[in-house]
Amino acid sequence: MSTVIEAVNNLTHNELIQKLISRPEDVALWQEFYSRYHDHICACIVRECRQKDRYDWLSDIDDMAQDVYVNLMKKELHVLKSFKGAYENSIFKYLGMVAFSVVQGRISTENAQKRGKSRKPLSIHASAVQNNHNMNVTLENIIEAKDWDSSLRMDETIGEIRLCLNKILGKRRNRDMYRVIVNLWLFEDISAEKIHEKIAEKLALQRVRNVITETKKDLQKCLASRLL
């Protein structure tokens, strides 16, 4: 048993991830994963909560860390399999991205619940989403339309946008990364530069910009076909 533990301890980060992908039932590998990365995952969650001024969530760090593990393991380890490991320590940045998406997901859920309490008519010129920092995204820059106030409501429109994004990004090779990029740009009003700096280091800045531009065009077409 000690020989097995020693062998696992000697694995590089990339080797550990690849062995987990090929042997997801191996408890020793998951124990090693937890030992190496759990504190880092929690630290990333704490940092994101503080940056979002959500200090009230700091008591839920363990729950959000569990959400990170769930995201890594669901759909037959799809998120873990998407890790490429360009550098030996790339896993730390990647896990930070997954932790970031968990915090963003909680914010999106909270915003959706707030929207459900007050169903306001939607204007093409009005903010589609407002986050805790009062940064807005308007649909005017995504699609031109008339008479939205009389036909659509906020939650319906957001639902259509998400359906279109799933359709647009669902078959792309880097769909998980692209989905995070587009969601941050569209729903959180974060610039391509900030997205690249924070989570998309594997992609060139111009590629991040292209993902946003290409998705915006496809989103215009999709929304036009569904809503107009």
Protein Blocks (a to p, Z undefined) as FASTA:
>chain_A
ZZmmmmmmmpcfklmmmmmmmmmmlmklmmmmmmmmmmmmmmmmmmmmmmnopaklmmmm
mmmmmmmmmmmmgghhllmmmpnolafklmmmmmmmmmmmmmmmmmmmmmmmmmmmmccd
ddfkbcfbdcfkopacdfklmogcehklmmpcfklmmmmmmmmmmmmmmmpmklmmmmmm
mmmmmmnopafklmmmmmmmmpcfklmmmmmmmmmmmmmmmmmmmmZZ
